[in-house]
Amino acid sequence: MNKKVEIVLDWLQVIIISLTIAIVIENFVFSFATVKGESMFPTLSTKDRLLIIKIPYICERFNRGDLVIFNPPNSLERDEMFIKRVVAEENDHFLIEDGVL
């Protein structure tokens, strides 16, 4: 085989493997997001950049004050995510009155 063809095929293989790894990491390990809105102010502000770790909690549970990022139910946008703070733990009781916790 021609030396130039071998070099091109080697580079093509490196590019395909790199893209595959990048896609797997983006979909299953971590990704980045930009905050839109002020609902989490002062913790997060509009245009803040977030590193989202997608590996699920297996051994630990969520604690009061943790931030949780999730895809909202019935969302038409695949990339839309919500970020919320955990305000209660198992067996906690709370009252929401006039939309205020």
Gaussian input, Z-matrix of N, CA and C with variables (Angstrom, degrees):
# hf/3-21g

backbone

0 1
 N
 C     1     B1
 C     2     B2     1     A1
 N     3     B3     2     A2     1     D1
 C     4     B4     3     A3     2     D2
 C     5     B5     4     A4     3     D3
 N     6     B6     5     A5     4     D4
 C     7     B7     6     A6     5     D5
 C     8     B8     7     A7     6     D6
 N     9     B9     8     A8     7     D7
 C    10    B10     9     A9     8     D8
 C    11    B11    10    A10     9     D9
 N    12    B12    11    A11    10    D10
 C    13    B13    12    A12    11    D11
 C    14    B14    13    A13    12    D12
 N    15    B15    14    A14    13    D13
 C    16    B16    15    A15    14    D14
 C    17    B17    16    A16    15    D15
 N    18    B18    17    A17    16    D16
 C    19    B19    18    A18    17    D17
 C    20    B20    19    A19    18    D18
 N    21    B21    20    A20    19    D19
 C    22    B22    21    A21    20    D20
 C    23    B23    22    A22    21    D21
 N    24    B24    23    A23    22    D22
 C    25    B25    24    A24    23    D23
 C    26    B26    25    A25    24    D24
 N    27    B27    26    A26    25    D25
 C    28    B28    27    A27    26    D26
 C    29    B29    28    A28    27    D27
 N    30    B30    29    A29    28    D28
 C    31    B31    30    A30    29    D29
 C    32    B32    31    A31    30    D30
 N    33    B33    32    A32    31    D31
 C    34    B34    33    A33    32    D32
 C    35    B35    34    A34    33    D33
 N    36    B36    35    A35    34    D34
 C    37    B37    36    A36    35    D35
 C    38    B38    37    A37    36    D36
 N    39    B39    38    A38    37    D37
 C    40    B40    39    A39    38    D38
 C    41    B41    40    A40    39    D39
 N    42    B42    41    A41    40    D40
 C    43    B43    42    A42    41    D41
 C    44    B44    43    A43    42    D42
 N    45    B45    44    A44    43    D43
 C    46    B46    45    A45    44    D44
 C    47    B47    46    A46    45    D45
 N    48    B48    47    A47    46    D46
 C    49    B49    48    A48    47    D47
 C    50    B50    49    A49    48    D48
 N    51    B51    50    A50    49    D49
 C    52    B52    51    A51    50    D50
 C    53    B53    52    A52    51    D51
 N    54    B54    53    A53    52    D52
 C    55    B55    54    A54    53    D53
 C    56    B56    55    A55    54    D54
 N    57    B57    56    A56    55    D55
 C    58    B58    57    A57    56    D56
 C    59    B59    58    A58    57    D57
 N    60    B60    59    A59    58    D58
 C    61    B61    60    A60    59    D59
 C    62    B62    61    A61    60    D60
 N    63    B63    62    A62    61    D61
 C    64    B64    63    A63    62    D62
 C    65    B65    64    A64    63    D63
 N    66    B66    65    A65    64    D64
 C    67    B67    66    A66    65    D65
 C    68    B68    67    A67    66    D66
 N    69    B69    68    A68    67    D67
 C    70    B70    69    A69    68    D68
 C    71    B71    70    A70    69    D69
 N    72    B72    71    A71    70    D70
 C    73    B73    72    A72    71    D71
 C    74    B74    73    A73    72    D72
 N    75    B75    74    A74    73    D73
 C    76    B76    75    A75    74    D74
 C    77    B77    76    A76    75    D75
 N    78    B78    77    A77    76    D76
 C    79    B79    78    A78    77    D77
 C    80    B80    79    A79    78    D78
 N    81    B81    80    A80    79    D79
 C    82    B82    81    A81    80    D80
 C    83    B83    82    A82    81    D81
 N    84    B84    83    A83    82    D82
 C    85    B85    84    A84    83    D83
 C    86    B86    85    A85    84    D84
 N    87    B87    86    A86    85    D85
 C    88    B88    87    A87    86    D86
 C    89    B89    88    A88    87    D87
 N    90    B90    89    A89    88    D88
 C    91    B91    90    A90    89    D89
 C    92    B92    91    A91    90    D90
 N    93    B93    92    A92    91    D91
 C    94    B94    93    A93    92    D92
 C    95    B95    94    A94    93    D93
 N    96    B96    95    A95    94    D94
 C    97    B97    96    A96    95    D95
 C    98    B98    97    A97    96    D96
 N    99    B99    98    A98    97    D97
 C   100   B100    99    A99    98    D98
 C   101   B101   100   A100    99    D99
 N   102   B102   101   A101   100   D100
 C   103   B103   102   A102   101   D101
 C   104   B104   103   A103   102   D102
 N   105   B105   104   A104   103   D103
 C   106   B106   105   A105   104   D104
 C   107   B107   106   A106   105   D105
 N   108   B108   107   A107   106   D106
 C   109   B109   108   A108   107   D107
 C   110   B110   109   A109   108   D108
 N   111   B111   110   A110   109   D109
 C   112   B112   111   A111   110   D110
 C   113   B113   112   A112   111   D111
 N   114   B114   113   A113   112   D112
 C   115   B115   114   A114   113   D113
 C   116   B116   115   A115   114   D114
 N   117   B117   116   A116   115   D115
 C   118   B118   117   A117   116   D116
 C   119   B119   118   A118   117   D117
 N   120   B120   119   A119   118   D118
 C   121   B121   120   A120   119   D119
 C   122   B122   121   A121   120   D120
 N   123   B123   122   A122   121   D121
 C   124   B124   123   A123   122   D122
 C   125   B125   124   A124   123   D123
 N   126   B126   125   A125   124   D124
 C   127   B127   126   A126   125   D125
 C   128   B128   127   A127   126   D126
 N   129   B129   128   A128   127   D127
 C   130   B130   129   A129   128   D128
 C   131   B131   130   A130   129   D129
 N   132   B132   131   A131   130   D130
 C   133   B133   132   A132   131   D131
 C   134   B134   133   A133   132   D132
 N   135   B135   134   A134   133   D133
 C   136   B136   135   A135   134   D134
 C   137   B137   136   A136   135   D135
 N   138   B138   137   A137   136   D136
 C   139   B139   138   A138   137   D137
 C   140   B140   139   A139   138   D138
 N   141   B141   140   A140   139   D139
 C   142   B142   141   A141   140   D140
 C   143   B143   142   A142   141   D141
 N   144   B144   143   A143   142   D142
 C   145   B145   144   A144   143   D143
 C   146   B146   145   A145   144   D144
 N   147   B147   146   A146   145   D145
 C   148   B148   147   A147   146   D146
 C   149   B149   148   A148   147   D147
 N   150   B150   149   A149   148   D148
 C   151   B151   150   A150   149   D149
 C   152   B152   151   A151   150   D150
 N   153   B153   152   A152   151   D151
 C   154   B154   153   A153   152   D152
 C   155   B155   154   A154   153   D153
 N   156   B156   155   A155   154   D154
 C   157   B157   156   A156   155   D155
 C   158   B158   157   A157   156   D156
 N   159   B159   158   A158   157   D157
 C   160   B160   159   A159   158   D158
 C   161   B161   160   A160   159   D159
 N   162   B162   161   A161   160   D160
 C   163   B163   162   A162   161   D161
 C   164   B164   163   A163   162   D162
 N   165   B165   164   A164   163   D163
 C   166   B166   165   A165   164   D164
 C   167   B167   166   A166   165   D165
 N   168   B168   167   A167   166   D166
 C   169   B169   168   A168   167   D167
 C   170   B170   169   A169   168   D168
 N   171   B171   170   A170   169   D169
 C   172   B172   171   A171   170   D170
 C   173   B173   172   A172   171   D171
 N   174   B174   173   A173   172   D172
 C   175   B175   174   A174   173   D173
 C   176   B176   175   A175   174   D174
 N   177   B177   176   A176   175   D175
 C   178   B178   177   A177   176   D176
 C   179   B179   178   A178   177   D177
 N   180   B180   179   A179   178   D178
 C   181   B181   180   A180   179   D179
 C   182   B182   181   A181   180   D180
 N   183   B183   182   A182   181   D181
 C   184   B184   183   A183   182   D182
 C   185   B185   184   A184   183   D183
 N   186   B186   185   A185   184   D184
 C   187   B187   186   A186   185   D185
 C   188   B188   187   A187   186   D186
 N   189   B189   188   A188   187   D187
 C   190   B190   189   A189   188   D188
 C   191   B191   190   A190   189   D189
 N   192   B192   191   A191   190   D190
 C   193   B193   192   A192   191   D191
 C   194   B194   193   A193   192   D192
 N   195   B195   194   A194   193   D193
 C   196   B196   195   A195   194   D194
 C   197   B197   196   A196   195   D195
 N   198   B198   197   A197   196   D196
 C   199   B199   198   A198   197   D197
 C   200   B200   199   A199   198   D198
 N   201   B201   200   A200   199   D199
 C   202   B202   201   A201   200   D200
 C   203   B203   202   A202   201   D201
 N   204   B204   203   A203   202   D202
 C   205   B205   204   A204   203   D203
 C   206   B206   205   A205   204   D204
 N   207   B207   206   A206   205   D205
 C   208   B208   207   A207   206   D206
 C   209   B209   208   A208   207   D207
 N   210   B210   209   A209   208   D208
 C   211   B211   210   A210   209   D209
 C   212   B212   211   A211   210   D210
 N   213   B213   212   A212   211   D211
 C   214   B214   213   A213   212   D212
 C   215   B215   214   A214   213   D213
 N   216   B216   215   A215   214   D214
 C   217   B217   216   A216   215   D215
 C   218   B218   217   A217   216   D216
 N   219   B219   218   A218   217   D217
 C   220   B220   219   A219   218   D218
 C   221   B221   220   A220   219   D219
 N   222   B222   221   A221   220   D220
 C   223   B223   222   A222   221   D221
 C   224   B224   223   A223   222   D222
 N   225   B225   224   A224   223   D223
 C   226   B226   225   A225   224   D224
 C   227   B227   226   A226   225   D225
 N   228   B228   227   A227   226   D226
 C   229   B229   228   A228   227   D227
 C   230   B230   229   A229   228   D228
 N   231   B231   230   A230   229   D229
 C   232   B232   231   A231   230   D230
 C   233   B233   232   A232   231   D231
 N   234   B234   233   A233   232   D232
 C   235   B235   234   A234   233   D233
 C   236   B236   235   A235   234   D234
 N   237   B237   236   A236   235   D235
 C   238   B238   237   A237   236   D236
 C   239   B239   238   A238   237   D237
 N   240   B240   239   A239   238   D238
 C   241   B241   240   A240   239   D239
 C   242   B242   241   A241   240   D240
 N   243   B243   242   A242   241   D241
 C   244   B244   243   A243   242   D242
 C   245   B245   244   A244   243   D243
 N   246   B246   245   A245   244   D244
 C   247   B247   246   A246   245   D245
 C   248   B248   247   A247   246   D246
 N   249   B249   248   A248   247   D247
 C   250   B250   249   A249   248   D248
 C   251   B251   250   A250   249   D249
 N   252   B252   251   A251   250   D250
 C   253   B253   252   A252   251   D251
 C   254   B254   253   A253   252   D252
 N   255   B255   254   A254   253   D253
 C   256   B256   255   A255   254   D254
 C   257   B257   256   A256   255   D255
 N   258   B258   257   A257   256   D256
 C   259   B259   258   A258   257   D257
 C   260   B260   259   A259   258   D258
 N   261   B261   260   A260   259   D259
 C   262   B262   261   A261   260   D260
 C   263   B263   262   A262   261   D261
 N   264   B264   263   A263   262   D262
 C   265   B265   264   A264   263   D263
 C   266   B266   265   A265   264   D264
 N   267   B267   266   A266   265   D265
 C   268   B268   267   A267   266   D266
 C   269   B269   268   A268   267   D267
 N   270   B270   269   A269   268   D268
 C   271   B271   270   A270   269   D269
 C   272   B272   271   A271   270   D270
 N   273   B273   272   A272   271   D271
 C   274   B274   273   A273   272   D272
 C   275   B275   274   A274   273   D273
 N   276   B276   275   A275   274   D274
 C   277   B277   276   A276   275   D275
 C   278   B278   277   A277   276   D276
 N   279   B279   278   A278   277   D277
 C   280   B280   279   A279   278   D278
 C   281   B281   280   A280   279   D279
 N   282   B282   281   A281   280   D280
 C   283   B283   282   A282   281   D281
 C   284   B284   283   A283   282   D282
 N   285   B285   284   A284   283   D283
 C   286   B286   285   A285   284   D284
 C   287   B287   286   A286   285   D285
 N   288   B288   287   A287   286   D286
 C   289   B289   288   A288   287   D287
 C   290   B290   289   A289   288   D288
 N   291   B291   290   A290   289   D289
 C   292   B292   291   A291   290   D290
 C   293   B293   292   A292   291   D291
 N   294   B294   293   A293   292   D292
 C   295   B295   294   A294   293   D293
 C   296   B296   295   A295   294   D294
 N   297   B297   296   A296   295   D295
 C   298   B298   297   A297   296   D296
 C   299   B299   298   A298   297   D297
 N   300   B300   299   A299   298   D298
 C   301   B301   300   A300   299   D299
 C   302   B302   301   A301   300   D300

   B1=1.4552
   B2=1.5293
   B3=1.2989
   B4=1.4487
   B5=1.5328
   B6=1.3343
   B7=1.4718
   B8=1.5275
   B9=1.3238
   B10=1.4700
   B11=1.5252
   B12=1.3131
   B13=1.4647
   B14=1.5285
   B15=1.3264
   B16=1.4642
   B17=1.5224
   B18=1.3207
   B19=1.4676
   B20=1.5261
   B21=1.3237
   B22=1.4668
   B23=1.5273
   B24=1.3200
   B25=1.4652
   B26=1.5297
   B27=1.3379
   B28=1.4656
   B29=1.5279
   B30=1.3275
   B31=1.4726
   B32=1.5254
   B33=1.3009
   B34=1.4638
   B35=1.5280
   B36=1.3117
   B37=1.4638
   B38=1.5311
   B39=1.3192
   B40=1.4704
   B41=1.5217
   B42=1.3131
   B43=1.4683
   B44=1.5245
   B45=1.3155
   B46=1.4739
   B47=1.5277
   B48=1.3159
   B49=1.4673
   B50=1.5266
   B51=1.3287
   B52=1.4688
   B53=1.5205
   B54=1.3199
   B55=1.4644
   B56=1.5243
   B57=1.3162
   B58=1.4666
   B59=1.5261
   B60=1.3155
   B61=1.4675
   B62=1.5223
   B63=1.3283
   B64=1.4666
   B65=1.5269
   B66=1.3144
   B67=1.4709
   B68=1.5260
   B69=1.3209
   B70=1.4703
   B71=1.5276
   B72=1.3253
   B73=1.4690
   B74=1.5212
   B75=1.3215
   B76=1.4729
   B77=1.5241
   B78=1.3179
   B79=1.4648
   B80=1.5214
   B81=1.3270
   B82=1.4623
   B83=1.5265
   B84=1.3252
   B85=1.4603
   B86=1.5229
   B87=1.3149
   B88=1.4571
   B89=1.5198
   B90=1.3252
   B91=1.4576
   B92=1.5227
   B93=1.3079
   B94=1.4559
   B95=1.5196
   B96=1.3262
   B97=1.4647
   B98=1.5235
   B99=1.3187
   B100=1.4566
   B101=1.5163
   B102=1.3333
   B103=1.4620
   B104=1.5218
   B105=1.3421
   B106=1.4659
   B107=1.5183
   B108=1.3066
   B109=1.4597
   B110=1.5154
   B111=1.3178
   B112=1.4632
   B113=1.5243
   B114=1.3275
   B115=1.4662
   B116=1.5277
   B117=1.3227
   B118=1.4669
   B119=1.5281
   B120=1.3445
   B121=1.4585
   B122=1.5214
   B123=1.2997
   B124=1.4610
   B125=1.5359
   B126=1.3352
   B127=1.4663
   B128=1.5245
   B129=1.3259
   B130=1.4623
   B131=1.5155
   B132=1.3182
   B133=1.4596
   B134=1.5188
   B135=1.3272
   B136=1.4602
   B137=1.5248
   B138=1.3079
   B139=1.4610
   B140=1.5236
   B141=1.3470
   B142=1.4640
   B143=1.5207
   B144=1.3301
   B145=1.4636
   B146=1.5217
   B147=1.3270
   B148=1.4571
   B149=1.5192
   B150=1.3184
   B151=1.4550
   B152=1.5191
   B153=1.3128
   B154=1.4606
   B155=1.5233
   B156=1.3290
   B157=1.4602
   B158=1.5250
   B159=1.3212
   B160=1.4638
   B161=1.5225
   B162=1.3125
   B163=1.4589
   B164=1.5263
   B165=1.3136
   B166=1.4739
   B167=1.5237
   B168=1.3373
   B169=1.4643
   B170=1.5229
   B171=1.3012
   B172=1.4566
   B173=1.5283
   B174=1.3117
   B175=1.4620
   B176=1.5249
   B177=1.3079
   B178=1.4545
   B179=1.5187
   B180=1.3029
   B181=1.4573
   B182=1.5173
   B183=1.3000
   B184=1.4537
   B185=1.5204
   B186=1.3169
   B187=1.4553
   B188=1.5185
   B189=1.3054
   B190=1.4593
   B191=1.5323
   B192=1.3153
   B193=1.4596
   B194=1.5180
   B195=1.3386
   B196=1.4688
   B197=1.5243
   B198=1.3255
   B199=1.4588
   B200=1.5220
   B201=1.3258
   B202=1.4600
   B203=1.5206
   B204=1.3211
   B205=1.4618
   B206=1.5253
   B207=1.3385
   B208=1.4645
   B209=1.5216
   B210=1.3286
   B211=1.4620
   B212=1.5177
   B213=1.3308
   B214=1.4642
   B215=1.5235
   B216=1.3270
   B217=1.4650
   B218=1.5251
   B219=1.2954
   B220=1.4688
   B221=1.5219
   B222=1.3231
   B223=1.4584
   B224=1.5268
   B225=1.3097
   B226=1.4634
   B227=1.5223
   B228=1.3387
   B229=1.4561
   B230=1.5202
   B231=1.3220
   B232=1.4608
   B233=1.5244
   B234=1.3289
   B235=1.4601
   B236=1.5205
   B237=1.3294
   B238=1.4611
   B239=1.5248
   B240=1.3361
   B241=1.4601
   B242=1.5200
   B243=1.3096
   B244=1.4596
   B245=1.5213
   B246=1.3283
   B247=1.4560
   B248=1.5159
   B249=1.3061
   B250=1.4656
   B251=1.5226
   B252=1.3309
   B253=1.4575
   B254=1.5283
   B255=1.3215
   B256=1.4605
   B257=1.5289
   B258=1.3411
   B259=1.4654
   B260=1.5197
   B261=1.3067
   B262=1.4620
   B263=1.5198
   B264=1.3080
   B265=1.4547
   B266=1.5210
   B267=1.3005
   B268=1.4580
   B269=1.5331
   B270=1.3346
   B271=1.4682
   B272=1.5259
   B273=1.3444
   B274=1.4662
   B275=1.5186
   B276=1.3121
   B277=1.4575
   B278=1.5175
   B279=1.3312
   B280=1.4565
   B281=1.5132
   B282=1.3236
   B283=1.4576
   B284=1.5182
   B285=1.3220
   B286=1.4603
   B287=1.5141
   B288=1.3346
   B289=1.4543
   B290=1.5226
   B291=1.3246
   B292=1.4647
   B293=1.5289
   B294=1.3210
   B295=1.4565
   B296=1.5156
   B297=1.3335
   B298=1.4614
   B299=1.5226
   B300=1.3183
   B301=1.4585
   B302=1.5090
   A1=108.42
   A2=115.90
   A3=122.66
   A4=110.15
   A5=117.33
   A6=122.93
   A7=111.30
   A8=117.97
   A9=121.36
   A10=111.14
   A11=116.64
   A12=121.05
   A13=109.57
   A14=117.54
   A15=121.09
   A16=111.21
   A17=117.10
   A18=121.32
   A19=110.24
   A20=116.81
   A21=120.73
   A22=110.30
   A23=117.91
   A24=121.26
   A25=111.58
   A26=117.06
   A27=120.34
   A28=110.70
   A29=116.95
   A30=120.58
   A31=111.23
   A32=116.75
   A33=120.52
   A34=110.43
   A35=116.75
   A36=121.05
   A37=110.66
   A38=117.68
   A39=121.78
   A40=110.33
   A41=117.61
   A42=121.62
   A43=110.68
   A44=117.80
   A45=121.07
   A46=110.76
   A47=117.72
   A48=120.87
   A49=110.23
   A50=117.44
   A51=121.21
   A52=111.66
   A53=117.31
   A54=120.65
   A55=111.38
   A56=117.19
   A57=120.81
   A58=110.69
   A59=116.93
   A60=120.79
   A61=110.39
   A62=117.87
   A63=121.32
   A64=111.34
   A65=117.44
   A66=121.08
   A67=110.70
   A68=117.58
   A69=120.87
   A70=110.27
   A71=117.22
   A72=120.62
   A73=110.32
   A74=118.12
   A75=122.17
   A76=111.83
   A77=117.66
   A78=120.72
   A79=114.39
   A80=118.32
   A81=119.56
   A82=115.57
   A83=120.07
   A84=120.85
   A85=111.71
   A86=117.87
   A87=120.24
   A88=110.58
   A89=114.88
   A90=120.95
   A91=108.34
   A92=115.76
   A93=121.86
   A94=109.36
   A95=115.62
   A96=120.87
   A97=108.36
   A98=115.28
   A99=122.21
   A100=108.46
   A101=116.18
   A102=121.78
   A103=109.37
   A104=115.39
   A105=122.24
   A106=106.84
   A107=117.50
   A108=120.96
   A109=111.84
   A110=114.74
   A111=121.26
   A112=113.07
   A113=118.89
   A114=120.10
   A115=112.93
   A116=118.92
   A117=121.67
   A118=112.08
   A119=117.54
   A120=121.42
   A121=109.03
   A122=122.83
   A123=129.65
   A124=114.36
   A125=118.02
   A126=119.81
   A127=111.10
   A128=116.61
   A129=122.38
   A130=109.10
   A131=116.22
   A132=121.72
   A133=109.74
   A134=115.97
   A135=121.05
   A136=109.85
   A137=115.55
   A138=125.89
   A139=113.89
   A140=118.84
   A141=119.50
   A142=108.31
   A143=116.54
   A144=121.59
   A145=108.78
   A146=116.45
   A147=122.31
   A148=110.65
   A149=116.15
   A150=122.23
   A151=105.76
   A152=116.93
   A153=122.19
   A154=108.85
   A155=115.73
   A156=121.18
   A157=107.32
   A158=116.68
   A159=121.65
   A160=113.90
   A161=117.74
   A162=120.07
   A163=106.70
   A164=117.79
   A165=119.88
   A166=112.71
   A167=113.02
   A168=119.00
   A169=107.26
   A170=117.31
   A171=120.49
   A172=109.64
   A173=116.42
   A174=120.22
   A175=112.29
   A176=117.14
   A177=119.84
   A178=110.34
   A179=115.05
   A180=119.47
   A181=107.73
   A182=116.21
   A183=120.12
   A184=109.58
   A185=115.58
   A186=121.76
   A187=109.82
   A188=116.34
   A189=121.83
   A190=108.34
   A191=116.10
   A192=121.46
   A193=114.23
   A194=118.19
   A195=120.96
   A196=109.97
   A197=116.05
   A198=121.03
   A199=108.30
   A200=115.83
   A201=122.15
   A202=108.05
   A203=116.65
   A204=121.95
   A205=107.46
   A206=115.94
   A207=119.39
   A208=110.11
   A209=115.18
   A210=120.88
   A211=107.55
   A212=117.80
   A213=119.42
   A214=111.20
   A215=116.33
   A216=118.66
   A217=110.50
   A218=116.91
   A219=123.73
   A220=113.51
   A221=118.06
   A222=120.84
   A223=109.57
   A224=115.85
   A225=120.52
   A226=111.20
   A227=116.77
   A228=120.76
   A229=109.72
   A230=116.73
   A231=121.88
   A232=111.57
   A233=117.62
   A234=121.34
   A235=113.67
   A236=117.98
   A237=119.76
   A238=110.05
   A239=115.87
   A240=121.15
   A241=108.90
   A242=115.89
   A243=122.53
   A244=107.99
   A245=115.92
   A246=120.88
   A247=107.36
   A248=116.18
   A249=121.93
   A250=109.20
   A251=114.94
   A252=121.46
   A253=109.21
   A254=117.20
   A255=121.57
   A256=107.62
   A257=116.65
   A258=120.87
   A259=112.48
   A260=118.27
   A261=120.72
   A262=109.08
   A263=114.44
   A264=121.04
   A265=109.02
   A266=115.47
   A267=121.03
   A268=110.38
   A269=115.36
   A270=124.40
   A271=114.11
   A272=119.22
   A273=121.09
   A274=108.62
   A275=116.65
   A276=122.53
   A277=107.54
   A278=116.59
   A279=120.04
   A280=108.83
   A281=114.90
   A282=121.25
   A283=108.95
   A284=115.93
   A285=121.37
   A286=106.51
   A287=115.92
   A288=121.07
   A289=108.74
   A290=116.71
   A291=122.61
   A292=111.40
   A293=116.53
   A294=121.60
   A295=114.43
   A296=117.78
   A297=121.72
   A298=108.70
   A299=115.92
   A300=121.50
   A301=110.56
   D1=144.76
   D2=179.50
   D3=-60.89
   D4=140.31
   D5=-178.16
   D6=-60.21
   D7=-40.42
   D8=179.58
   D9=-64.89
   D10=-39.51
   D11=178.98
   D12=-64.93
   D13=-40.83
   D14=177.58
   D15=-61.42
   D16=-43.39
   D17=179.41
   D18=-62.92
   D19=-44.97
   D20=179.23
   D21=-62.50
   D22=-43.78
   D23=178.98
   D24=-64.63
   D25=-39.05
   D26=176.64
   D27=-62.09
   D28=-45.49
   D29=179.08
   D30=-65.59
   D31=-38.94
   D32=178.13
   D33=-62.70
   D34=-40.97
   D35=177.51
   D36=-63.26
   D37=-44.04
   D38=178.59
   D39=-61.47
   D40=-43.42
   D41=-179.42
   D42=-64.80
   D43=-44.98
   D44=-179.37
   D45=-64.01
   D46=-43.77
   D47=178.73
   D48=-64.57
   D49=-42.96
   D50=179.52
   D51=-62.42
   D52=-44.02
   D53=178.51
   D54=-64.43
   D55=-40.00
   D56=178.20
   D57=-62.46
   D58=-45.36
   D59=178.44
   D60=-62.76
   D61=-43.34
   D62=179.79
   D63=-62.06
   D64=-41.38
   D65=179.58
   D66=-66.08
   D67=-42.57
   D68=178.35
   D69=-62.78
   D70=-45.31
   D71=179.41
   D72=-62.26
   D73=-46.53
   D74=-178.93
   D75=-61.31
   D76=-37.97
   D77=-176.06
   D78=-86.37
   D79=-27.42
   D80=-171.77
   D81=-124.03
   D82=-16.97
   D83=-174.26
   D84=-110.89
   D85=-61.53
   D86=177.74
   D87=-155.78
   D88=161.73
   D89=175.18
   D90=-152.72
   D91=176.89
   D92=179.43
   D93=-114.13
   D94=152.24
   D95=177.06
   D96=-145.22
   D97=157.84
   D98=176.53
   D99=-115.50
   D100=133.55
   D101=-179.11
   D102=-73.55
   D103=134.15
   D104=173.78
   D105=-123.43
   D106=118.63
   D107=179.11
   D108=107.91
   D109=168.22
   D110=-174.91
   D111=-115.61
   D112=16.48
   D113=-174.95
   D114=-66.71
   D115=-19.98
   D116=178.95
   D117=-105.21
   D118=11.52
   D119=179.27
   D120=-64.95
   D121=138.84
   D122=9.43
   D123=-91.41
   D124=-2.51
   D125=-179.25
   D126=-63.42
   D127=-46.12
   D128=179.63
   D129=-130.13
   D130=141.51
   D131=178.33
   D132=-121.31
   D133=162.85
   D134=177.00
   D135=-53.75
   D136=137.81
   D137=178.54
   D138=76.87
   D139=2.69
   D140=171.46
   D141=-64.01
   D142=144.58
   D143=178.60
   D144=-101.16
   D145=136.39
   D146=-178.74
   D147=-120.49
   D148=140.86
   D149=169.43
   D150=-97.90
   D151=116.89
   D152=-176.82
   D153=-101.00
   D154=118.40
   D155=177.19
   D156=-90.99
   D157=118.39
   D158=-173.01
   D159=-93.98
   D160=-2.51
   D161=178.63
   D162=-72.07
   D163=120.84
   D164=-172.90
   D165=-69.09
   D166=153.07
   D167=172.43
   D168=-64.65
   D169=125.55
   D170=178.47
   D171=-112.96
   D172=-49.64
   D173=-176.32
   D174=-94.71
   D175=-25.57
   D176=-176.37
   D177=-102.55
   D178=160.98
   D179=175.39
   D180=-115.68
   D181=165.20
   D182=178.94
   D183=-73.02
   D184=143.06
   D185=178.37
   D186=-114.65
   D187=157.65
   D188=177.25
   D189=-55.69
   D190=131.01
   D191=179.91
   D192=97.67
   D193=-16.32
   D194=177.50
   D195=-64.94
   D196=150.09
   D197=172.96
   D198=-97.84
   D199=136.51
   D200=-178.62
   D201=-124.54
   D202=132.66
   D203=178.49
   D204=-113.95
   D205=131.71
   D206=-176.92
   D207=-150.98
   D208=159.99
   D209=173.43
   D210=-83.28
   D211=126.69
   D212=-178.04
   D213=-68.17
   D214=146.26
   D215=177.06
   D216=-64.67
   D217=146.94
   D218=177.81
   D219=63.88
   D220=21.28
   D221=178.78
   D222=-76.90
   D223=135.57
   D224=177.62
   D225=-85.53
   D226=-19.13
   D227=-179.45
   D228=-96.97
   D229=122.28
   D230=-178.15
   D231=-62.43
   D232=-35.25
   D233=-175.36
   D234=-90.35
   D235=-2.37
   D236=-179.00
   D237=-72.40
   D238=130.56
   D239=178.18
   D240=-133.68
   D241=148.67
   D242=174.88
   D243=-107.86
   D244=147.93
   D245=172.68
   D246=-123.22
   D247=128.73
   D248=-177.47
   D249=-137.62
   D250=155.92
   D251=177.04
   D252=-98.31
   D253=136.05
   D254=176.65
   D255=-70.64
   D256=121.70
   D257=-177.13
   D258=-108.42
   D259=-11.95
   D260=-179.61
   D261=-146.74
   D262=153.51
   D263=176.62
   D264=-114.93
   D265=175.33
   D266=-179.64
   D267=-52.54
   D268=134.29
   D269=179.55
   D270=72.66
   D271=3.36
   D272=173.35
   D273=-76.86
   D274=150.49
   D275=175.28
   D276=-119.48
   D277=140.90
   D278=178.17
   D279=-146.98
   D280=165.09
   D281=-176.70
   D282=-124.98
   D283=131.37
   D284=172.51
   D285=-110.64
   D286=118.90
   D287=-177.61
   D288=-128.25
   D289=122.18
   D290=-176.53
   D291=54.45
   D292=38.76
   D293=176.94
   D294=77.57
   D295=6.81
   D296=-178.92
   D297=-112.53
   D298=131.73
   D299=-179.57
   D300=-77.49

